[in-house]
Amino acid sequence: MKKSSYLSERVYNVKPSEINTESLEYWKKILKEEGLQYVKKNHLEYFFGFLNNYSFSSHENCQYQNFVEMSSKRETCRHECDEMIFGAFYDPFVQVANKQLRETVAQKRYIKESILVDFQKSLFNLLNNLCIRTLIYEMYICGQEGLLEGNEFEQYQYYIDHFLKDKQYLNEFFSLYPVLERRINEIIQNTIDIYKEVIERIDTDANEIMREFNIAESTFIVEHLSTDFSDSHKNGRRVFCVEFVSGEKILYKPRCLQNEIKLQEITNYFYKICNLGSYEYCILDKGKYGWCEIVTQKDCESTEELSRYYQRIGVILFINYLLEGGDIHFENLIACNEYPVIIDAETFIGNIEGGNGKSATEKVSNLLRKSVLYSGILPFYSWNNAGDAGINMSAISGEEGQKFPIKIPFIINPKSVNMRVVYDYPVSKRNHNLAMLKGKFIQPSEFADKIIQGFKSAYLGAMEHTETLLQIIQQYSELEVRYLIRNTQQYVIVLSSSYHPELLMDGGARNLFFYSLINGNLQNENSKLLIEHEIEDLLSGDIPYFYFRGNKKSIYTWDGREVKNFFSKTALQQIEENIKYLSYKNLEQQIQYIKITFNMENAGTRKIKNERLKPQCH
């Protein structure tokens, strides 16, 4: 039996009969009644087999490398090793991976070996996120048993020198935590493969990149390739920042960038209608991936510029209202002089799941998504139940320094035997979404009339040019648009929790733990059709990723597996209806929503919520 295997990779040798009641009660507390019933209904055989600890055969595909053997042949990496908590434990893995990637880098004319430092840093961080809790726990056990010597800091170093470098101890360690060993191997292999993939694409696209981004061939040498600022999707793929020896930077995104291109086109179309100047940033789409310019925050130099900025916000607000786009929060918008720039168009257009609208909650949700409040651009407050103040995550006024009312893990007493994982409230970081006037932020409510002016101009322009708009949206028929089943924060919390030491002892336990998502805050019942796909991504350490096409009712997993009739209509049908239903009455209603939002903001109340952005935490 391979305890590193997950339940879907197991075949239990005994049919279900009586069940271990103690184990059942334990998992009922974790899965709750809804999750428990789902597992019993859909996976009864391996659920009973796991709870009763029956023997099984596994068909796990991954063949592990011998990490203990790698440890005995380790090279030093003193810079990263000394800085990182438990760096000496990760060091042999990083060095083996580094050696493999170095062979690829040596063959590429446009890549400097300095990118290996970025690679090592990324790998250290990924391995640390996985292993830190288990290493802290095992060090604590050694300390409790009196096996460590010195003061609290010396005991930490003693654990590293006399345990984590001891071959027999590491053998026992990985025997106890086989899922940890599996994930280490998967992370290393994925990280190597992804860096190689990006390097190959830089090499292949070099001439196009130089031409499109106006980079001289003499400076087209990649000095840094970093990827520590985005979520992981699609087998560990992330956004990369590519920095050249000249200091010039571009972004690599591991997905098609047609959404960004189409968003720029329709935005500039409405800017022209509203007599506003347009702005474009450079995008090179390569189908399955792409390159784009990094948009930087710049202040407005006059009140006139700031006024035009908020007029454009009104235009963008209308476009998102019309297309039912969402997820435009404070991390997805850059204030670049008098131009608000949306830098992530994954959710460029929206759609509604089949069967949505039956319950009272769903009816309210549908009303919300059919209003200007849905996109996340206007001020709204999440997590504001039970009298909490809430967090303003809006694109135009979400500021740094706000305390989130959900706890996340932090490390205290680092590099000592008293090191612990504790939970505390995080604080929102500084983003670049706020429009500034010579270094000063003026509340958007002061420019509510300009937002309304821009929104109204775009709305009336759309009413005048409905036939043109209906032609434009036909270009969206084949777009791949991301669909958010849950808030990303919920996935992050559950994924982090799955690296608890107890869940790394048996792949079955980690697999079963993810079924607690059944109790989560889903859009509606139809979303539960995707639970198995969500768990598959989470087991691989990824944030689940789904997309739809503009002319299809189906939803797709990141690798193209189709779930048919997930939506009641196609996205294009929804948008066509929105265009046809434009009216003066509806315009006035939406303007009232905008006014109410700013009136409530000025009154100090925080009751406007965007339900999509409110996670159900575990």
C-alpha positions as CSV (number, residue, x, y, z in Angstrom):
1,M,0.0,0.0,0.0
2,K,1.3,3.5,-0.9
3,K,0.0,5.9,1.7
4,S,1.1,8.8,-0.6
5,S,-1.7,7.8,-3.1
6,Y,-5.0,9.6,-3.1
7,L,-8.4,7.9,-2.8
8,S,-9.1,8.2,-6.6
9,E,-5.9,6.3,-7.2
10,R,-6.8,3.4,-4.9
11,V,-8.7,0.1,-5.3
12,Y,-9.8,-1.3,-1.9
13,N,-9.7,-5.1,-1.7
14,V,-12.7,-5.4,0.6
15,K,-16.3,-4.4,-0.1
16,P,-18.0,-2.1,2.4
17,S,-19.7,-3.7,5.4
18,E,-19.5,-2.4,9.0
19,I,-17.8,1.0,9.4
20,N,-15.4,2.3,12.0
21,T,-17.8,4.5,14.0
22,E,-15.0,6.5,15.7
23,S,-13.4,7.4,12.4
24,L,-16.8,8.2,11.0
25,E,-17.5,10.7,13.8
26,Y,-14.1,12.3,13.3
27,W,-14.7,12.9,9.6
28,K,-18.3,14.0,10.1
29,K,-17.0,16.9,12.2
30,I,-14.7,17.9,9.3
31,L,-17.0,17.3,6.3
32,K,-20.3,18.2,8.0
33,E,-23.5,16.4,7.1
34,E,-23.7,17.7,3.5
35,G,-20.1,16.7,2.7
36,L,-20.4,13.4,4.4
37,Q,-23.6,12.5,2.5
38,Y,-22.0,13.5,-0.8
39,V,-19.0,11.2,-0.2
40,K,-21.1,8.3,0.9
41,K,-23.3,8.7,-2.2
42,N,-20.6,9.1,-4.8
43,H,-17.5,7.3,-3.3
44,L,-18.9,4.8,-0.9
45,E,-16.3,2.0,-1.6
46,Y,-13.2,4.0,-1.0
47,F,-14.7,6.0,1.8
48,F,-15.5,2.9,3.8
49,G,-12.2,1.3,2.8
50,F,-10.3,4.4,4.1
51,L,-12.3,4.7,7.3
52,N,-11.8,1.0,8.1
53,N,-8.1,1.1,7.1
54,Y,-8.6,-1.7,4.7
55,S,-5.7,-2.8,2.4
56,F,-5.7,-1.5,-1.1
57,S,-3.7,-1.4,-4.4
58,S,-2.8,1.9,-5.9
59,H,-2.2,3.1,-9.5
60,E,-0.3,6.3,-8.7
61,N,1.6,7.3,-11.7
62,C,4.3,9.4,-10.1
63,Q,7.7,7.7,-9.5
64,Y,9.5,9.5,-6.7
65,Q,13.2,10.4,-6.7
66,N,15.2,9.4,-3.7
67,F,15.3,12.6,-1.7
68,V,17.4,11.1,1.1
69,E,20.0,10.1,-1.4
70,M,20.0,13.6,-2.8
71,S,20.5,14.9,0.7
72,S,23.7,12.9,1.2
73,K,25.1,14.4,-2.1
74,R,24.1,18.0,-1.4
75,E,26.0,21.0,-2.5
76,T,25.9,24.3,-0.6
77,C,23.7,27.2,-1.4
78,R,24.7,29.4,1.6
79,H,23.0,32.6,0.5
80,E,19.4,31.2,0.3
81,C,20.1,28.5,2.8
82,D,21.0,30.8,5.6
83,E,18.1,33.2,5.0
84,M,15.4,30.6,4.7
85,I,13.8,29.0,7.8
86,F,14.9,25.3,7.6
87,G,16.8,26.2,4.5
88,A,19.3,23.4,5.0
89,F,16.4,20.9,4.7
90,Y,15.3,22.3,1.3
91,D,18.8,22.9,0.0
92,P,19.6,19.5,-1.5
93,F,16.3,19.5,-3.4
94,V,16.9,23.0,-4.7
95,Q,20.4,22.1,-5.8
96,V,19.4,19.1,-7.8
97,A,16.7,21.1,-9.5
98,N,19.1,24.0,-10.1
99,K,21.5,21.7,-11.8
100,Q,18.8,20.5,-14.2
101,L,17.7,24.0,-15.1
102,R,21.3,25.2,-15.5
103,E,21.8,22.8,-18.4
104,T,18.8,24.4,-20.2
105,V,19.9,28.0,-19.5
106,A,23.5,27.3,-20.7
107,Q,22.0,26.5,-24.2
108,K,20.0,29.7,-24.5
109,R,21.6,32.9,-25.9
110,Y,19.0,35.3,-24.3
111,I,19.1,34.0,-20.8
112,K,21.6,34.8,-18.1
113,E,22.5,32.4,-15.3
114,S,21.4,35.0,-12.8
115,I,17.8,33.8,-13.4
116,L,18.8,30.7,-11.4
117,V,18.8,32.8,-8.3
118,D,15.1,33.7,-9.0
119,F,14.4,30.0,-9.6
120,Q,16.0,28.9,-6.3
121,K,14.1,31.6,-4.4
122,S,10.8,30.5,-5.9
123,L,11.5,26.9,-5.2
124,F,12.5,27.6,-1.6
125,N,9.3,29.5,-1.0
126,L,7.1,26.8,-2.6
127,L,8.8,24.1,-0.5
128,N,8.6,26.2,2.6
129,N,4.8,26.7,2.2
130,L,4.4,23.0,2.0
131,C,6.8,21.8,4.7
132,I,7.0,24.5,7.4
133,R,4.2,23.2,9.7
134,T,5.5,19.6,9.7
135,L,9.1,20.6,10.4
136,I,8.0,22.9,13.2
137,Y,5.9,20.1,14.7
138,E,8.7,17.5,14.5
139,M,11.2,20.0,16.0
140,Y,8.8,20.6,18.8
141,I,8.5,16.8,19.5
142,C,12.3,16.5,19.6
143,G,12.4,19.4,22.1
144,Q,9.7,18.0,24.3
145,E,11.6,14.7,24.4
146,G,14.8,16.5,25.5
147,L,16.7,15.6,22.4
148,L,17.9,19.2,21.6
149,E,20.7,21.2,23.3
150,G,21.3,24.9,24.0
151,N,19.0,27.9,24.2
152,E,15.9,28.2,22.1
153,F,17.9,29.4,19.0
154,E,20.7,26.9,19.5
155,Q,18.1,24.1,19.8
156,Y,16.7,25.1,16.4
157,Q,20.2,24.9,14.8
158,Y,20.8,21.6,16.7
159,Y,17.7,20.1,15.1
160,I,18.9,21.1,11.7
161,D,22.5,19.8,12.2
162,H,21.8,16.6,14.0
163,F,18.4,15.6,12.7
164,L,17.6,17.1,9.3
165,K,21.1,16.2,8.1
166,D,20.9,12.6,9.5
167,K,20.1,10.0,6.8
168,Q,18.3,7.6,9.2
169,Y,16.1,10.4,10.6
170,L,15.2,11.6,7.2
171,N,14.3,8.0,6.2
172,E,11.9,7.8,9.1
173,F,10.6,11.3,8.5
174,F,9.6,10.6,4.9
175,S,8.1,7.2,5.9
176,L,5.9,9.0,8.4
177,Y,4.9,11.7,5.9
178,P,4.7,10.1,2.4
179,V,2.3,12.8,1.1
180,L,4.9,15.4,1.9
181,E,7.5,13.5,-0.1
182,R,5.1,13.2,-3.0
183,R,4.3,16.9,-3.0
184,I,8.0,17.8,-2.7
185,N,8.7,15.8,-5.8
186,E,5.7,17.2,-7.7
187,I,6.7,20.8,-6.8
188,I,10.3,20.4,-7.9
189,Q,9.3,18.8,-11.2
190,N,6.6,21.3,-12.0
191,T,8.8,24.3,-11.2
192,I,11.6,23.0,-13.4
193,D,9.2,22.3,-16.3
194,I,7.5,25.7,-16.0
195,Y,10.8,27.6,-16.0
196,K,11.9,25.6,-19.0
197,E,8.6,26.3,-20.7
198,V,8.9,30.1,-20.2
199,I,12.6,30.1,-21.2
200,E,11.8,28.2,-24.4
201,R,9.0,30.6,-25.2
202,I,11.3,33.6,-24.7
203,D,13.7,32.0,-27.1
204,T,11.0,31.3,-29.7
205,D,9.3,34.7,-29.5
206,A,12.5,36.8,-29.1
207,N,12.2,38.7,-32.4
208,E,8.5,39.4,-31.9
209,I,9.0,40.6,-28.3
210,M,11.9,42.9,-29.4
211,R,9.7,44.4,-32.1
212,E,6.4,44.8,-30.2
213,F,8.0,46.1,-27.0
214,N,10.7,48.1,-28.6
215,I,13.6,46.3,-26.9
216,A,17.0,46.6,-28.5
217,E,18.6,43.3,-29.4
218,S,21.8,44.4,-27.6
219,T,19.8,44.5,-24.3
220,F,17.5,41.5,-25.0
221,I,19.2,39.4,-22.3
222,V,17.0,38.2,-19.5
223,E,18.6,38.9,-16.1
224,H,15.7,38.0,-13.8
225,L,12.7,35.7,-14.1
226,S,10.6,36.0,-11.0
227,T,7.2,34.5,-10.2
228,D,6.3,35.1,-6.5
229,F,3.2,37.4,-7.0
230,S,0.4,35.3,-8.5
231,D,-1.7,32.3,-7.8
232,S,-0.8,28.9,-9.2
233,H,-3.1,27.4,-11.9
234,K,-2.9,24.7,-14.6
235,N,-0.2,22.4,-13.1
236,G,1.7,25.1,-11.2
237,R,1.7,27.8,-13.9
238,R,2.0,31.4,-12.8
239,V,2.6,34.9,-14.1
240,F,6.3,35.8,-14.6
241,C,8.0,39.1,-14.5
242,V,10.7,39.1,-17.2
243,E,13.5,41.7,-16.5
244,F,16.2,42.4,-19.1
245,V,19.7,43.7,-18.4
246,S,18.6,47.2,-19.4
247,G,16.1,47.2,-16.5
248,E,13.1,47.0,-18.9
249,K,10.4,44.6,-17.8
250,I,7.4,42.8,-19.3
251,L,5.0,40.2,-18.0
252,Y,4.5,36.6,-19.2
253,K,1.0,35.2,-18.7
254,P,0.3,31.5,-19.1
255,R,-3.0,32.0,-20.9
256,C,-4.5,33.5,-24.0
257,L,-4.6,37.4,-23.9
258,Q,-7.4,37.9,-26.4
259,N,-9.6,39.0,-23.5
260,E,-7.3,41.9,-22.7
261,I,-7.1,42.9,-26.4
262,K,-10.9,42.8,-26.8
263,L,-11.4,44.8,-23.6
264,Q,-9.1,47.5,-24.8
265,E,-10.9,47.6,-28.2
266,I,-14.4,48.0,-26.7
267,T,-13.1,50.5,-24.1
268,N,-11.5,52.7,-26.7
269,Y,-14.7,52.4,-28.8
270,F,-16.7,53.9,-26.0
271,Y,-14.0,56.5,-25.2
272,K,-14.3,57.7,-28.8
273,I,-18.1,57.9,-28.5
274,C,-17.7,59.9,-25.2
275,N,-15.1,62.2,-26.7
276,L,-12.3,60.9,-24.4
277,G,-8.8,60.1,-25.4
278,S,-7.8,56.4,-25.5
279,Y,-5.0,54.5,-23.9
280,E,-3.4,51.2,-24.9
281,Y,-0.7,49.1,-23.4
282,C,1.3,46.6,-25.5
283,I,0.0,43.0,-25.7
284,L,1.5,40.1,-27.6
285,D,-0.9,37.2,-27.7
286,K,0.5,33.8,-28.6
287,G,-2.7,31.7,-28.2
288,K,-2.0,29.6,-25.2
289,Y,0.1,32.3,-23.5
290,G,1.2,35.9,-24.1
291,W,3.4,38.8,-23.2
292,C,2.3,42.3,-22.1
293,E,3.6,45.6,-21.0
294,I,3.7,46.4,-17.2
295,V,1.3,49.3,-16.6
296,T,2.6,51.7,-13.9
297,Q,0.8,54.0,-11.5
298,K,1.1,57.7,-12.3
299,D,-0.4,60.7,-10.6
300,C,-2.7,63.2,-12.3
301,E,-1.2,66.6,-12.6
302,S,-4.4,68.6,-12.6
303,T,-8.0,68.6,-11.4
304,E,-9.0,68.4,-15.1
305,E,-7.0,65.2,-15.6
306,L,-8.5,63.7,-12.4
307,S,-12.0,64.6,-13.6
308,R,-11.4,62.9,-16.9
309,Y,-10.1,59.9,-15.0
310,Y,-13.4,59.5,-13.2
311,Q,-15.4,60.0,-16.5
312,R,-13.5,57.1,-17.8
313,I,-14.3,55.1,-14.7
314,G,-18.0,55.7,-15.5
315,V,-17.4,54.4,-19.0
316,I,-15.7,51.3,-17.7
317,L,-18.5,50.9,-15.2
318,F,-21.0,50.8,-18.1
319,I,-18.9,48.3,-20.1
320,N,-18.8,45.9,-17.2
321,Y,-22.5,46.4,-16.5
322,L,-23.3,45.6,-20.1
323,L,-21.0,42.6,-20.4
324,E,-21.7,41.4,-16.8
325,G,-17.9,41.4,-16.1
326,G,-16.8,41.1,-12.5
327,D,-13.8,40.8,-10.2
328,I,-12.6,44.3,-10.8
329,H,-11.2,44.8,-7.3
330,F,-8.3,46.9,-6.1
331,E,-5.7,44.5,-7.4
332,N,-7.0,44.5,-10.9
333,L,-6.9,48.2,-11.8
334,I,-4.0,50.6,-12.2
335,A,-4.5,54.4,-12.0
336,C,-2.2,55.6,-14.8
337,N,-2.4,59.4,-15.0
338,E,-5.9,60.1,-16.3
339,Y,-6.4,56.6,-17.5
340,P,-7.9,53.7,-15.4
341,V,-6.4,50.5,-16.8
342,I,-7.8,47.0,-16.1
343,I,-4.8,44.7,-16.1
344,D,-6.6,41.4,-15.7
345,A,-9.5,40.6,-18.1
346,E,-9.9,36.9,-17.2
347,T,-13.5,37.6,-16.2
348,F,-14.1,40.0,-19.1
349,I,-17.7,38.8,-19.7
350,G,-20.1,37.0,-17.4
351,N,-22.6,34.2,-17.4
352,I,-25.3,32.7,-15.1
353,E,-25.4,29.0,-14.1
354,G,-28.3,26.8,-15.2
355,G,-31.0,26.6,-12.5
356,N,-30.0,29.9,-11.0
357,G,-32.7,32.0,-9.5
358,K,-34.8,29.5,-7.7
359,S,-34.0,30.4,-4.1
360,A,-34.4,33.8,-2.5
361,T,-30.6,34.1,-2.2
362,E,-30.1,33.4,-5.9
363,K,-32.8,35.9,-6.9
364,V,-31.0,38.6,-4.9
365,S,-27.7,37.5,-6.5
366,N,-29.2,37.8,-10.0
367,L,-30.5,41.3,-9.2
368,L,-27.0,42.3,-8.1
369,R,-25.3,40.9,-11.1
370,K,-27.7,42.8,-13.4
371,S,-26.7,46.1,-11.8
372,V,-23.7,48.5,-11.7
373,L,-22.9,47.2,-8.2
374,Y,-21.7,43.8,-9.5
375,S,-18.4,44.6,-11.1
376,G,-16.5,45.6,-7.9
377,I,-15.6,49.0,-9.3
378,L,-17.7,51.1,-7.0
379,P,-17.1,51.2,-3.2
380,F,-18.3,48.0,-1.6
381,Y,-17.5,46.2,1.7
382,S,-16.9,42.5,2.1
383,W,-16.9,40.5,5.4
384,N,-19.2,43.1,7.1
385,N,-21.7,40.8,8.9
386,A,-22.5,40.9,12.6
387,G,-21.5,44.6,12.9
388,D,-18.0,44.3,11.5
389,A,-16.8,47.3,9.6
390,G,-15.8,45.3,6.6
391,I,-13.1,45.8,4.0
392,N,-13.4,48.1,1.0
393,M,-12.0,46.1,-1.9
394,S,-13.3,48.3,-4.7
395,A,-11.3,49.3,-7.7
396,I,-11.6,53.0,-7.1
397,S,-11.3,53.3,-3.3
398,G,-9.8,50.1,-1.8
399,E,-6.9,51.3,0.3
400,E,-4.0,49.8,2.2
401,G,-3.9,49.2,5.9
402,Q,-7.4,47.7,6.3
403,K,-7.6,44.7,8.6
404,F,-9.3,41.7,7.2
405,P,-11.7,40.0,9.7
406,I,-10.4,36.5,8.7
407,K,-7.4,35.0,10.3
408,I,-4.5,33.5,8.3
409,P,-1.4,31.6,9.4
410,F,1.8,33.5,10.5
411,I,5.1,32.3,11.9
412,I,6.2,33.6,15.3
413,N,9.6,33.1,17.0
414,P,11.4,32.2,13.8
415,K,14.5,30.1,13.9
416,S,14.0,29.0,17.5
417,V,12.6,25.9,19.1
418,N,9.6,28.0,20.1
419,M,8.7,28.7,16.5
420,R,4.9,28.3,16.0
421,V,2.2,28.8,13.5
422,V,-0.4,31.3,14.8
423,Y,-3.4,32.8,13.2
424,D,-3.9,36.6,13.0
425,Y,-5.7,39.2,10.9
426,P,-3.9,40.2,7.8
427,V,-3.8,43.8,6.6
428,S,-4.5,44.9,3.0
429,K,-1.3,45.9,1.1
430,R,-0.7,48.9,-1.0
431,N,-1.9,48.6,-4.6
432,H,-1.9,51.0,-7.4
433,N,-5.6,51.5,-7.9
434,L,-6.1,54.9,-6.3
435,A,-6.2,58.0,-8.6
436,M,-3.8,60.5,-7.1
437,L,-3.6,64.3,-7.6
438,K,0.1,65.2,-7.2
439,G,0.5,62.6,-4.5
440,K,-2.8,63.3,-2.7
441,F,-5.8,60.9,-2.8
442,I,-9.2,62.6,-3.0
443,Q,-12.2,60.4,-2.3
444,P,-14.0,59.3,-5.4
445,S,-17.3,60.5,-4.0
446,E,-16.0,64.1,-4.7
447,F,-16.2,63.1,-8.4
448,A,-19.4,61.1,-8.4
449,D,-20.9,63.5,-10.9
450,K,-18.1,62.7,-13.3
451,I,-18.5,59.0,-12.9
452,I,-22.3,59.4,-13.6
453,Q,-21.4,61.6,-16.6
454,G,-19.2,59.0,-18.1
455,F,-21.6,56.2,-17.4
456,K,-24.6,58.1,-18.9
457,S,-22.6,59.1,-22.0
458,A,-21.6,55.5,-22.6
459,Y,-25.1,54.2,-21.9
460,L,-26.7,56.7,-24.3
461,G,-24.0,55.9,-26.9
462,A,-24.8,52.2,-26.6
463,M,-28.5,52.9,-27.1
464,E,-27.6,54.8,-30.3
465,H,-25.3,52.2,-31.7
466,T,-27.0,48.9,-30.7
467,E,-26.5,47.3,-34.1
468,T,-22.8,48.0,-34.0
469,L,-22.5,46.6,-30.5
470,L,-24.3,43.5,-31.5
471,Q,-21.7,43.0,-34.3
472,I,-18.8,43.7,-31.9
473,I,-19.8,41.1,-29.3
474,Q,-19.9,38.4,-32.0
475,Q,-16.1,38.6,-31.8
476,Y,-16.4,37.2,-28.2
477,S,-17.9,33.9,-29.3
478,E,-14.6,31.9,-29.0
479,L,-13.1,33.8,-26.1
480,E,-12.0,31.7,-23.1
481,V,-13.4,33.5,-20.1
482,R,-12.6,32.4,-16.6
483,Y,-15.5,31.5,-14.3
484,L,-15.1,31.9,-10.6
485,I,-16.9,29.1,-8.7
486,R,-15.7,30.4,-5.3
487,N,-13.6,33.2,-4.0
488,T,-9.9,32.6,-4.4
489,Q,-9.3,33.2,-0.7
490,Q,-11.4,30.2,0.2
491,Y,-9.3,28.0,-1.9
492,V,-6.1,29.5,-0.4
493,I,-7.3,28.8,3.1
494,V,-8.3,25.2,2.4
495,L,-5.2,24.5,0.4
496,S,-3.0,25.8,3.2
497,S,-4.9,23.7,5.7
498,S,-4.3,20.6,3.6
499,Y,-0.6,20.9,4.5
500,H,-1.3,20.1,8.2
501,P,1.0,17.3,9.3
502,E,-1.9,14.9,10.0
503,L,-3.0,15.2,6.4
504,L,0.5,14.6,5.0
505,M,0.6,11.1,6.6
506,D,-2.0,9.6,4.3
507,G,-3.1,10.8,0.8
508,G,-6.6,9.5,1.6
509,A,-7.0,11.9,4.4
510,R,-5.8,14.9,2.4
511,N,-8.1,13.9,-0.5
512,L,-11.1,13.4,1.8
513,F,-10.4,16.7,3.6
514,F,-11.1,18.7,0.4
515,Y,-14.7,17.4,0.3
516,S,-15.4,19.9,3.1
517,L,-15.7,22.3,0.1
518,I,-19.2,20.8,-0.5
519,N,-20.4,23.0,2.4
520,G,-18.9,26.2,0.9
521,N,-20.6,29.2,-0.4
522,L,-21.2,28.2,-4.1
523,Q,-23.0,30.3,-6.7
524,N,-25.8,27.6,-6.7
525,E,-26.3,23.9,-6.6
526,N,-25.1,23.5,-10.2
527,S,-21.5,24.4,-9.0
528,K,-21.4,21.1,-7.1
529,L,-21.0,19.4,-10.4
530,L,-17.4,20.7,-10.4
531,I,-16.3,19.5,-7.0
532,E,-14.3,16.6,-8.3
533,H,-12.4,18.9,-10.7
534,E,-11.8,21.4,-7.9
535,I,-10.3,18.7,-5.7
536,E,-8.2,17.4,-8.5
537,D,-6.6,20.8,-8.9
538,L,-6.2,21.4,-5.2
539,L,-4.5,18.0,-4.7
540,S,-1.9,19.3,-7.3
541,G,-1.4,22.5,-5.2
542,D,-3.3,24.7,-7.6
543,I,-6.2,27.2,-7.3
544,P,-8.9,25.6,-9.4
545,Y,-9.5,27.1,-12.8
546,F,-12.6,26.9,-15.0
547,Y,-13.5,28.7,-18.2
548,F,-16.4,29.1,-20.7
549,R,-16.7,30.2,-24.3
550,G,-18.9,33.1,-25.3
551,N,-21.1,30.9,-27.6
552,K,-21.4,27.8,-25.4
553,K,-23.5,26.7,-22.4
554,S,-20.7,24.4,-21.3
555,I,-18.0,25.0,-18.7
556,Y,-14.5,23.6,-19.1
557,T,-11.7,22.6,-16.8
558,W,-8.3,24.2,-17.4
559,D,-7.2,21.2,-19.6
560,G,-10.4,21.3,-21.7
561,R,-12.7,18.7,-20.2
562,E,-16.3,19.7,-20.8
563,V,-19.3,19.9,-18.5
564,K,-22.3,20.4,-20.8
565,N,-25.3,22.7,-20.1
566,F,-23.7,24.3,-17.1
567,F,-25.2,27.6,-18.0
568,S,-28.9,28.4,-18.8
569,K,-27.8,30.5,-21.8
570,T,-24.7,31.4,-23.6
571,A,-22.8,34.5,-22.5
572,L,-23.5,36.1,-25.9
573,Q,-27.2,35.6,-25.5
574,Q,-27.0,37.3,-22.1
575,I,-25.2,40.3,-23.5
576,E,-27.5,40.5,-26.5
577,E,-30.5,40.7,-24.1
578,N,-28.7,43.4,-22.1
579,I,-28.2,45.5,-25.2
580,K,-31.8,45.1,-26.3
581,Y,-33.1,46.0,-22.9
582,L,-31.2,49.3,-22.6
583,S,-33.7,52.0,-21.8
584,Y,-34.0,55.5,-20.3
585,K,-35.8,54.0,-17.3
586,N,-33.1,51.5,-16.6
587,L,-30.4,54.2,-17.1
588,E,-32.0,56.3,-14.3
589,Q,-32.2,53.2,-12.0
590,Q,-28.5,52.5,-12.5
591,I,-27.6,56.1,-11.9
592,Q,-29.6,55.9,-8.6
593,Y,-27.6,52.9,-7.6
594,I,-24.4,54.9,-8.1
595,K,-25.7,57.8,-6.1
596,I,-26.9,55.6,-3.3
597,T,-23.5,53.9,-3.1
598,F,-21.7,57.2,-2.7
599,N,-24.3,58.6,-0.3
600,M,-23.8,55.6,1.9
601,E,-20.1,56.0,1.7
602,N,-20.3,59.6,2.7
603,A,-22.6,58.7,5.6
604,G,-20.1,56.3,6.9
605,T,-22.3,53.2,6.5
606,R,-20.9,50.0,5.1
607,K,-23.7,47.9,3.8
608,I,-23.0,47.6,0.1
609,K,-21.6,44.0,-0.4
610,N,-20.5,42.1,-3.4
611,E,-21.4,38.5,-2.5
612,R,-19.0,37.0,-5.1
613,L,-16.1,38.4,-3.2
614,K,-17.1,37.1,0.2
615,P,-15.5,33.7,0.9
616,Q,-16.9,31.0,3.2
617,C,-13.8,30.4,5.3
618,H,-12.7,27.1,6.7
